[in-house]
Amino acid sequence: MPDGDFDEPVVYQIRVQGHLADPWTGCFDGMSAVAGLEADGSLVTILAGPVADQAALRGILNRIWDMNLTVVAVKRITPGSPRPEEGQT
């Protein structure tokens, strides 16, 4: 099992293909959602925020699956690293 403190929420960044309309962004347990561009010019929505545990992460990923969205990347953000700003990917 990997090292880590499982008592504290961990910040994740989840990139999904396309633009996620505002009414749908509330479905992701308070994660922020910003639109951005990938290096190839494709539009993505970046969801970022604390996730309580692996079960909560799976719940978020299941919602993405249920909404028929394409996951581009999932990244665990280490404490102290900068969070993405709108338009930066």
PDB file as gemmi writes it, atoms N, CA and C in Angstrom:
CRYST1    1.000    1.000    1.000  90.00  90.00  90.00 P 1                      
ATOM      1  N   MET A   1       0.845  -1.179   0.000  1.00  0.00           N  
ATOM      2  CA  MET A   1       0.000   0.000   0.000  1.00  0.00           C  
ATOM      3  C   MET A   1       0.886   1.236   0.000  1.00  0.00           C  
ATOM      4  N   PRO A   2       0.560   2.268  -0.805  1.00  0.00           N  
ATOM      5  CA  PRO A   2       1.390   3.464  -0.858  1.00  0.00           C  
ATOM      6  C   PRO A   2       1.367   4.238   0.438  1.00  0.00           C  
ATOM      7  N   ASP A   3       2.473   4.961   0.672  1.00  0.00           N  
ATOM      8  CA  ASP A   3       2.532   5.820   1.840  1.00  0.00           C  
ATOM      9  C   ASP A   3       1.566   6.965   1.684  1.00  0.00           C  
ATOM     10  N   GLY A   4       1.093   7.508   2.793  1.00  0.00           N  
ATOM     11  CA  GLY A   4       0.204   8.669   2.730  1.00  0.00           C  
ATOM     12  C   GLY A   4      -0.659   8.754   3.960  1.00  0.00           C  
ATOM     13  N   ASP A   5      -1.151   9.952   4.227  1.00  0.00           N  
ATOM     14  CA  ASP A   5      -2.034  10.190   5.347  1.00  0.00           C  
ATOM     15  C   ASP A   5      -3.457  10.136   4.827  1.00  0.00           C  
ATOM     16  N   PHE A   6      -4.170   9.064   5.148  1.00  0.00           N  
ATOM     17  CA  PHE A   6      -5.510   8.871   4.632  1.00  0.00           C  
ATOM     18  C   PHE A   6      -6.567   9.562   5.486  1.00  0.00           C  
ATOM     19  N   ASP A   7      -6.161  10.275   6.549  1.00  0.00           N  
ATOM     20  CA  ASP A   7      -7.104  10.989   7.394  1.00  0.00           C  
ATOM     21  C   ASP A   7      -7.412  12.379   6.861  1.00  0.00           C  
ATOM     22  N   GLU A   8      -6.585  12.891   5.981  1.00  0.00           N  
ATOM     23  CA  GLU A   8      -6.742  14.242   5.446  1.00  0.00           C  
ATOM     24  C   GLU A   8      -7.224  14.185   4.006  1.00  0.00           C  
ATOM     25  N   PRO A   9      -8.129  15.108   3.633  1.00  0.00           N  
ATOM     26  CA  PRO A   9      -8.521  15.169   2.217  1.00  0.00           C  
ATOM     27  C   PRO A   9      -7.311  15.502   1.347  1.00  0.00           C  
ATOM     28  N   VAL A  10      -7.321  14.999   0.138  1.00  0.00           N  
ATOM     29  CA  VAL A  10      -6.259  15.231  -0.825  1.00  0.00           C  
ATOM     30  C   VAL A  10      -6.858  16.037  -1.981  1.00  0.00           C  
ATOM     31  N   VAL A  11      -6.105  16.984  -2.514  1.00  0.00           N  
ATOM     32  CA  VAL A  11      -6.583  17.782  -3.635  1.00  0.00           C  
ATOM     33  C   VAL A  11      -6.295  17.038  -4.938  1.00  0.00           C  
ATOM     34  N   TYR A  12      -7.335  16.932  -5.751  1.00  0.00           N  
ATOM     35  CA  TYR A  12      -7.210  16.307  -7.054  1.00  0.00           C  
ATOM     36  C   TYR A  12      -7.580  17.296  -8.131  1.00  0.00           C  
ATOM     37  N   GLN A  13      -6.983  17.115  -9.301  1.00  0.00           N  
ATOM     38  CA  GLN A  13      -7.323  17.861 -10.509  1.00  0.00           C  
ATOM     39  C   GLN A  13      -7.771  16.825 -11.533  1.00  0.00           C  
ATOM     40  N   ILE A  14      -8.995  16.982 -12.012  1.00  0.00           N  
ATOM     41  CA  ILE A  14      -9.554  16.056 -12.994  1.00  0.00           C  
ATOM     42  C   ILE A  14      -9.890  16.852 -14.243  1.00  0.00           C  
ATOM     43  N   ARG A  15      -9.311  16.464 -15.361  1.00  0.00           N  
ATOM     44  CA  ARG A  15      -9.574  17.133 -16.637  1.00  0.00           C  
ATOM     45  C   ARG A  15     -10.536  16.270 -17.443  1.00  0.00           C  
ATOM     46  N   VAL A  16     -11.611  16.905 -17.919  1.00  0.00           N  
ATOM     47  CA  VAL A  16     -12.555  16.210 -18.773  1.00  0.00           C  
ATOM     48  C   VAL A  16     -12.638  16.945 -20.105  1.00  0.00           C  
ATOM     49  N   GLN A  17     -12.869  16.198 -21.152  1.00  0.00           N  
ATOM     50  CA  GLN A  17     -12.921  16.763 -22.493  1.00  0.00           C  
ATOM     51  C   GLN A  17     -14.154  17.642 -22.650  1.00  0.00           C  
ATOM     52  N   GLY A  18     -13.973  18.794 -23.296  1.00  0.00           N  
ATOM     53  CA  GLY A  18     -15.080  19.686 -23.597  1.00  0.00           C  
ATOM     54  C   GLY A  18     -15.372  20.671 -22.483  1.00  0.00           C  
ATOM     55  N   HIS A  19     -16.420  21.454 -22.690  1.00  0.00           N  
ATOM     56  CA  HIS A  19     -16.837  22.464 -21.723  1.00  0.00           C  
ATOM     57  C   HIS A  19     -18.030  21.941 -20.938  1.00  0.00           C  
ATOM     58  N   LEU A  20     -17.918  21.939 -19.634  1.00  0.00           N  
ATOM     59  CA  LEU A  20     -18.983  21.485 -18.757  1.00  0.00           C  
ATOM     60  C   LEU A  20     -19.802  22.709 -18.348  1.00  0.00           C  
ATOM     61  N   ALA A  21     -21.067  22.761 -18.730  1.00  0.00           N  
ATOM     62  CA  ALA A  21     -21.929  23.912 -18.441  1.00  0.00           C  
ATOM     63  C   ALA A  21     -22.090  24.107 -16.934  1.00  0.00           C  
ATOM     64  N   ASP A  22     -22.244  25.360 -16.522  1.00  0.00           N  
ATOM     65  CA  ASP A  22     -22.325  25.721 -15.109  1.00  0.00           C  
ATOM     66  C   ASP A  22     -23.312  24.894 -14.279  1.00  0.00           C  
ATOM     67  N   PRO A  23     -24.534  24.622 -14.760  1.00  0.00           N  
ATOM     68  CA  PRO A  23     -25.448  23.856 -13.907  1.00  0.00           C  
ATOM     69  C   PRO A  23     -24.911  22.480 -13.518  1.00  0.00           C  
ATOM     70  N   TRP A  24     -24.030  21.912 -14.334  1.00  0.00           N  
ATOM     71  CA  TRP A  24     -23.516  20.572 -14.065  1.00  0.00           C  
ATOM     72  C   TRP A  24     -22.319  20.565 -13.131  1.00  0.00           C  
ATOM     73  N   THR A  25     -21.659  21.708 -12.981  1.00  0.00           N  
ATOM     74  CA  THR A  25     -20.449  21.720 -12.159  1.00  0.00           C  
ATOM     75  C   THR A  25     -20.746  21.502 -10.680  1.00  0.00           C  
ATOM     76  N   GLY A  26     -21.974  21.736 -10.249  1.00  0.00           N  
ATOM     77  CA  GLY A  26     -22.353  21.509  -8.859  1.00  0.00           C  
ATOM     78  C   GLY A  26     -22.466  20.041  -8.486  1.00  0.00           C  
ATOM     79  N   CYS A  27     -22.334  19.161  -9.429  1.00  0.00           N  
ATOM     80  CA  CYS A  27     -22.462  17.718  -9.191  1.00  0.00           C  
ATOM     81  C   CYS A  27     -21.187  17.093  -8.639  1.00  0.00           C  
ATOM     82  N   PHE A  28     -20.158  17.899  -8.410  1.00  0.00           N  
ATOM     83  CA  PHE A  28     -18.852  17.329  -8.092  1.00  0.00           C  
ATOM     84  C   PHE A  28     -18.344  17.720  -6.716  1.00  0.00           C  
ATOM     85  N   ASP A  29     -19.209  17.635  -5.722  1.00  0.00           N  
ATOM     86  CA  ASP A  29     -18.833  17.785  -4.312  1.00  0.00           C  
ATOM     87  C   ASP A  29     -18.022  19.041  -4.022  1.00  0.00           C  
ATOM     88  N   GLY A  30     -18.428  20.176  -4.594  1.00  0.00           N  
ATOM     89  CA  GLY A  30     -17.774  21.440  -4.289  1.00  0.00           C  
ATOM     90  C   GLY A  30     -16.456  21.694  -4.991  1.00  0.00           C  
ATOM     91  N   MET A  31     -16.094  20.856  -5.946  1.00  0.00           N  
ATOM     92  CA  MET A  31     -14.864  21.097  -6.700  1.00  0.00           C  
ATOM     93  C   MET A  31     -15.063  22.324  -7.580  1.00  0.00           C  
ATOM     94  N   SER A  32     -14.002  23.110  -7.770  1.00  0.00           N  
ATOM     95  CA  SER A  32     -14.074  24.241  -8.697  1.00  0.00           C  
ATOM     96  C   SER A  32     -13.989  23.698 -10.120  1.00  0.00           C  
ATOM     97  N   ALA A  33     -14.561  24.430 -11.050  1.00  0.00           N  
ATOM     98  CA  ALA A  33     -14.538  24.020 -12.457  1.00  0.00           C  
ATOM     99  C   ALA A  33     -14.182  25.223 -13.305  1.00  0.00           C  
ATOM    100  N   VAL A  34     -13.122  25.092 -14.098  1.00  0.00           N  
ATOM    101  CA  VAL A  34     -12.723  26.149 -15.021  1.00  0.00           C  
ATOM    102  C   VAL A  34     -12.468  25.532 -16.393  1.00  0.00           C  
ATOM    103  N   ALA A  35     -12.772  26.317 -17.423  1.00  0.00           N  
ATOM    104  CA  ALA A  35     -12.512  25.871 -18.788  1.00  0.00           C  
ATOM    105  C   ALA A  35     -11.086  26.243 -19.155  1.00  0.00           C  
ATOM    106  N   GLY A  36     -10.469  25.427 -19.959  1.00  0.00           N  
ATOM    107  CA  GLY A  36      -9.112  25.694 -20.409  1.00  0.00           C  
ATOM    108  C   GLY A  36      -8.846  25.020 -21.732  1.00  0.00           C  
ATOM    109  N   LEU A  37      -7.664  25.260 -22.251  1.00  0.00           N  
ATOM    110  CA  LEU A  37      -7.248  24.648 -23.507  1.00  0.00           C  
ATOM    111  C   LEU A  37      -6.051  23.747 -23.273  1.00  0.00           C  
ATOM    112  N   GLU A  38      -6.054  22.607 -23.903  1.00  0.00           N  
ATOM    113  CA  GLU A  38      -4.908  21.722 -23.881  1.00  0.00           C  
ATOM    114  C   GLU A  38      -3.874  22.263 -24.874  1.00  0.00           C  
ATOM    115  N   ALA A  39      -2.668  21.719 -24.862  1.00  0.00           N  
ATOM    116  CA  ALA A  39      -1.605  22.156 -25.763  1.00  0.00           C  
ATOM    117  C   ALA A  39      -2.009  22.005 -27.233  1.00  0.00           C  
ATOM    118  N   ASP A  40      -2.857  21.014 -27.526  1.00  0.00           N  
ATOM    119  CA  ASP A  40      -3.293  20.803 -28.908  1.00  0.00           C  
ATOM    120  C   ASP A  40      -4.475  21.687 -29.300  1.00  0.00           C  
ATOM    121  N   GLY A  41      -4.922  22.564 -28.384  1.00  0.00           N  
ATOM    122  CA  GLY A  41      -6.012  23.480 -28.673  1.00  0.00           C  
ATOM    123  C   GLY A  41      -7.391  22.951 -28.326  1.00  0.00           C  
ATOM    124  N   SER A  42      -7.480  21.716 -27.844  1.00  0.00           N  
ATOM    125  CA  SER A  42      -8.785  21.160 -27.501  1.00  0.00           C  
ATOM    126  C   SER A  42      -9.286  21.738 -26.174  1.00  0.00           C  
ATOM    127  N   LEU A  43     -10.592  21.903 -26.068  1.00  0.00           N  
ATOM    128  CA  LEU A  43     -11.221  22.475 -24.888  1.00  0.00           C  
ATOM    129  C   LEU A  43     -11.379  21.410 -23.809  1.00  0.00           C  
ATOM    130  N   VAL A  44     -11.055  21.774 -22.578  1.00  0.00           N  
ATOM    131  CA  VAL A  44     -11.236  20.885 -21.434  1.00  0.00           C  
ATOM    132  C   VAL A  44     -11.874  21.670 -20.292  1.00  0.00           C  
ATOM    133  N   THR A  45     -12.513  20.933 -19.394  1.00  0.00           N  
ATOM    134  CA  THR A  45     -12.957  21.497 -18.128  1.00  0.00           C  
ATOM    135  C   THR A  45     -12.085  20.891 -17.053  1.00  0.00           C  
ATOM    136  N   ILE A  46     -11.541  21.745 -16.188  1.00  0.00           N  
ATOM    137  CA  ILE A  46     -10.656  21.291 -15.122  1.00  0.00           C  
ATOM    138  C   ILE A  46     -11.410  21.379 -13.806  1.00  0.00           C  
ATOM    139  N   LEU A  47     -11.652  20.226 -13.202  1.00  0.00           N  
ATOM    140  CA  LEU A  47     -12.267  20.154 -11.890  1.00  0.00           C  
ATOM    141  C   LEU A  47     -11.146  20.027 -10.878  1.00  0.00           C  
ATOM    142  N   ALA A  48     -11.174  20.816  -9.821  1.00  0.00           N  
ATOM    143  CA  ALA A  48     -10.110  20.746  -8.824  1.00  0.00           C  
ATOM    144  C   ALA A  48     -10.691  21.005  -7.443  1.00  0.00           C  
ATOM    145  N   GLY A  49     -10.167  20.278  -6.468  1.00  0.00           N  
ATOM    146  CA  GLY A  49     -10.595  20.500  -5.096  1.00  0.00           C  
ATOM    147  C   GLY A  49     -10.264  19.318  -4.218  1.00  0.00           C  
ATOM    148  N   PRO A  50     -10.522  19.479  -2.913  1.00  0.00           N  
ATOM    149  CA  PRO A  50     -10.227  18.399  -1.976  1.00  0.00           C  
ATOM    150  C   PRO A  50     -11.206  17.246  -2.129  1.00  0.00           C  
ATOM    151  N   VAL A  51     -10.685  16.050  -1.995  1.00  0.00           N  
ATOM    152  CA  VAL A  51     -11.478  14.827  -2.046  1.00  0.00           C  
ATOM    153  C   VAL A  51     -11.202  14.075  -0.753  1.00  0.00           C  
ATOM    154  N   ALA A  52     -12.264  13.732  -0.034  1.00  0.00           N  
ATOM    155  CA  ALA A  52     -12.135  13.161   1.311  1.00  0.00           C  
ATOM    156  C   ALA A  52     -11.316  11.878   1.345  1.00  0.00           C  
ATOM    157  N   ASP A  53     -11.553  10.979   0.396  1.00  0.00           N  
ATOM    158  CA  ASP A  53     -10.870   9.689   0.398  1.00  0.00           C  
ATOM    159  C   ASP A  53     -11.054   9.024  -0.963  1.00  0.00           C  
ATOM    160  N   GLN A  54     -10.552   7.816  -1.099  1.00  0.00           N  
ATOM    161  CA  GLN A  54     -10.614   7.107  -2.369  1.00  0.00           C  
ATOM    162  C   GLN A  54     -12.054   6.786  -2.769  1.00  0.00           C  
ATOM    163  N   ALA A  55     -12.918   6.519  -1.790  1.00  0.00           N  
ATOM    164  CA  ALA A  55     -14.320   6.250  -2.095  1.00  0.00           C  
ATOM    165  C   ALA A  55     -14.984   7.491  -2.694  1.00  0.00           C  
ATOM    166  N   ALA A  56     -14.669   8.675  -2.163  1.00  0.00           N  
ATOM    167  CA  ALA A  56     -15.219   9.923  -2.699  1.00  0.00           C  
ATOM    168  C   ALA A  56     -14.690  10.174  -4.109  1.00  0.00           C  
ATOM    169  N   LEU A  57     -13.414   9.882  -4.346  1.00  0.00           N  
ATOM    170  CA  LEU A  57     -12.842  10.033  -5.682  1.00  0.00           C  
ATOM    171  C   LEU A  57     -13.562   9.116  -6.666  1.00  0.00           C  
ATOM    172  N   ARG A  58     -13.789   7.902  -6.260  1.00  0.00           N  
ATOM    173  CA  ARG A  58     -14.514   6.963  -7.127  1.00  0.00           C  
ATOM    174  C   ARG A  58     -15.930   7.466  -7.421  1.00  0.00           C  
ATOM    175  N   GLY A  59     -16.584   8.056  -6.422  1.00  0.00           N  
ATOM    176  CA  GLY A  59     -17.913   8.620  -6.632  1.00  0.00           C  
ATOM    177  C   GLY A  59     -17.903   9.728  -7.671  1.00  0.00           C  
ATOM    178  N   ILE A  60     -16.901  10.595  -7.610  1.00  0.00           N  
ATOM    179  CA  ILE A  60     -16.771  11.678  -8.588  1.00  0.00           C  
ATOM    180  C   ILE A  60     -16.529  11.098  -9.979  1.00  0.00           C  
ATOM    181  N   LEU A  61     -15.628  10.133 -10.076  1.00  0.00           N  
ATOM    182  CA  LEU A  61     -15.341   9.505 -11.367  1.00  0.00           C  
ATOM    183  C   LEU A  61     -16.567   8.767 -11.909  1.00  0.00           C  
ATOM    184  N   ASN A  62     -17.355   8.163 -11.015  1.00  0.00           N  
ATOM    185  CA  ASN A  62     -18.595   7.506 -11.456  1.00  0.00           C  
ATOM    186  C   ASN A  62     -19.582   8.518 -12.021  1.00  0.00           C  
ATOM    187  N   ARG A  63     -19.683   9.718 -11.397  1.00  0.00           N  
ATOM    188  CA  ARG A  63     -20.565  10.759 -11.915  1.00  0.00           C  
ATOM    189  C   ARG A  63     -20.109  11.217 -13.300  1.00  0.00           C  
ATOM    190  N   ILE A  64     -18.793  11.340 -13.461  1.00  0.00           N  
ATOM    191  CA  ILE A  64     -18.248  11.706 -14.772  1.00  0.00           C  
ATOM    192  C   ILE A  64     -18.635  10.648 -15.803  1.00  0.00           C  
ATOM    193  N   TRP A  65     -18.508   9.387 -15.431  1.00  0.00           N  
ATOM    194  CA  TRP A  65     -18.886   8.274 -16.308  1.00  0.00           C  
ATOM    195  C   TRP A  65     -20.381   8.344 -16.636  1.00  0.00           C  
ATOM    196  N   ASP A  66     -21.209   8.555 -15.618  1.00  0.00           N  
ATOM    197  CA  ASP A  66     -22.657   8.616 -15.814  1.00  0.00           C  
ATOM    198  C   ASP A  66     -23.072   9.769 -16.723  1.00  0.00           C  
ATOM    199  N   MET A  67     -22.292  10.855 -16.719  1.00  0.00           N  
ATOM    200  CA  MET A  67     -22.583  12.010 -17.565  1.00  0.00           C  
ATOM    201  C   MET A  67     -21.996  11.843 -18.969  1.00  0.00           C  
ATOM    202  N   ASN A  68     -21.375  10.692 -19.216  1.00  0.00           N  
ATOM    203  CA  ASN A  68     -20.777  10.361 -20.505  1.00  0.00           C  
ATOM    204  C   ASN A  68     -19.686  11.350 -20.909  1.00  0.00           C  
ATOM    205  N   LEU A  69     -18.910  11.798 -19.917  1.00  0.00           N  
ATOM    206  CA  LEU A  69     -17.790  12.695 -20.174  1.00  0.00           C  
ATOM    207  C   LEU A  69     -16.522  11.868 -20.354  1.00  0.00           C  
ATOM    208  N   THR A  70     -15.586  12.390 -21.119  1.00  0.00           N  
ATOM    209  CA  THR A  70     -14.315  11.717 -21.346  1.00  0.00           C  
ATOM    210  C   THR A  70     -13.263  12.291 -20.404  1.00  0.00           C  
ATOM    211  N   VAL A  71     -12.658  11.442 -19.588  1.00  0.00           N  
ATOM    212  CA  VAL A  71     -11.590  11.858 -18.686  1.00  0.00           C  
ATOM    213  C   VAL A  71     -10.295  11.972 -19.486  1.00  0.00           C  
ATOM    214  N   VAL A  72      -9.656  13.139 -19.383  1.00  0.00           N  
ATOM    215  CA  VAL A  72      -8.379  13.361 -20.052  1.00  0.00           C  
ATOM    216  C   VAL A  72      -7.241  13.022 -19.091  1.00  0.00           C  
ATOM    217  N   ALA A  73      -7.389  13.413 -17.817  1.00  0.00           N  
ATOM    218  CA  ALA A  73      -6.336  13.152 -16.831  1.00  0.00           C  
ATOM    219  C   ALA A  73      -6.889  13.302 -15.418  1.00  0.00           C  
ATOM    220  N   VAL A  74      -6.292  12.550 -14.504  1.00  0.00           N  
ATOM    221  CA  VAL A  74      -6.554  12.683 -13.067  1.00  0.00           C  
ATOM    222  C   VAL A  74      -5.200  12.863 -12.410  1.00  0.00           C  
ATOM    223  N   LYS A  75      -5.070  13.936 -11.625  1.00  0.00           N  
ATOM    224  CA  LYS A  75      -3.782  14.227 -11.003  1.00  0.00           C  
ATOM    225  C   LYS A  75      -3.980  14.551  -9.536  1.00  0.00           C  
ATOM    226  N   ARG A  76      -3.184  13.929  -8.690  1.00  0.00           N  
ATOM    227  CA  ARG A  76      -3.163  14.247  -7.271  1.00  0.00           C  
ATOM    228  C   ARG A  76      -2.218  15.430  -7.086  1.00  0.00           C  
ATOM    229  N   ILE A  77      -2.725  16.499  -6.471  1.00  0.00           N  
ATOM    230  CA  ILE A  77      -1.949  17.720  -6.294  1.00  0.00           C  
ATOM    231  C   ILE A  77      -1.261  17.674  -4.937  1.00  0.00           C  
ATOM    232  N   THR A  78       0.043  17.868  -4.940  1.00  0.00           N  
ATOM    233  CA  THR A  78       0.785  17.853  -3.679  1.00  0.00           C  
ATOM    234  C   THR A  78       0.608  19.189  -2.966  1.00  0.00           C  
ATOM    235  N   PRO A  79       0.608  19.181  -1.637  1.00  0.00           N  
ATOM    236  CA  PRO A  79       0.453  20.434  -0.899  1.00  0.00           C  
ATOM    237  C   PRO A  79       1.514  21.449  -1.309  1.00  0.00           C  
ATOM    238  N   GLY A  80       1.092  22.697  -1.451  1.00  0.00           N  
ATOM    239  CA  GLY A  80       2.020  23.764  -1.796  1.00  0.00           C  
ATOM    240  C   GLY A  80       2.184  23.998  -3.281  1.00  0.00           C  
ATOM    241  N   SER A  81       1.667  23.082  -4.130  1.00  0.00           N  
ATOM    242  CA  SER A  81       1.798  23.307  -5.569  1.00  0.00           C  
ATOM    243  C   SER A  81       0.696  24.267  -6.013  1.00  0.00           C  
ATOM    244  N   PRO A  82       0.966  25.070  -7.028  1.00  0.00           N  
ATOM    245  CA  PRO A  82      -0.041  26.040  -7.474  1.00  0.00           C  
ATOM    246  C   PRO A  82      -1.238  25.353  -8.094  1.00  0.00           C  
ATOM    247  N   ARG A  83      -2.440  25.916  -7.877  1.00  0.00           N  
ATOM    248  CA  ARG A  83      -3.657  25.396  -8.491  1.00  0.00           C  
ATOM    249  C   ARG A  83      -3.850  26.081  -9.823  1.00  0.00           C  
ATOM    250  N   PRO A  84      -4.449  25.402 -10.779  1.00  0.00           N  
ATOM    251  CA  PRO A  84      -4.607  26.000 -12.101  1.00  0.00           C  
ATOM    252  C   PRO A  84      -5.533  27.197 -12.062  1.00  0.00           C  
ATOM    253  N   GLU A  85      -5.184  28.202 -12.815  1.00  0.00           N  
ATOM    254  CA  GLU A  85      -6.051  29.369 -12.963  1.00  0.00           C  
ATOM    255  C   GLU A  85      -6.833  29.203 -14.255  1.00  0.00           C  
ATOM    256  N   GLU A  86      -7.889  29.938 -14.387  1.00  0.00           N  
ATOM    257  CA  GLU A  86      -8.719  29.854 -15.581  1.00  0.00           C  
ATOM    258  C   GLU A  86      -7.874  30.114 -16.824  1.00  0.00           C  
ATOM    259  N   GLY A  87      -8.021  29.220 -17.804  1.00  0.00           N  
ATOM    260  CA  GLY A  87      -7.303  29.382 -19.062  1.00  0.00           C  
ATOM    261  C   GLY A  87      -5.901  28.817 -19.051  1.00  0.00           C  
ATOM    262  N   GLN A  88      -5.423  28.345 -17.905  1.00  0.00           N  
ATOM    263  CA  GLN A  88      -4.089  27.733 -17.842  1.00  0.00           C  
ATOM    264  C   GLN A  88      -4.251  26.250 -17.650  1.00  0.00           C  
ATOM    265  N   THR A  89      -3.503  25.468 -18.409  1.00  0.00           N  
ATOM    266  CA  THR A  89      -3.557  24.012 -18.256  1.00  0.00           C  
ATOM    267  C   THR A  89      -2.165  23.451 -18.197  1.00  0.00           C  
TER     268      THR A  89                                                      
END                                                                             
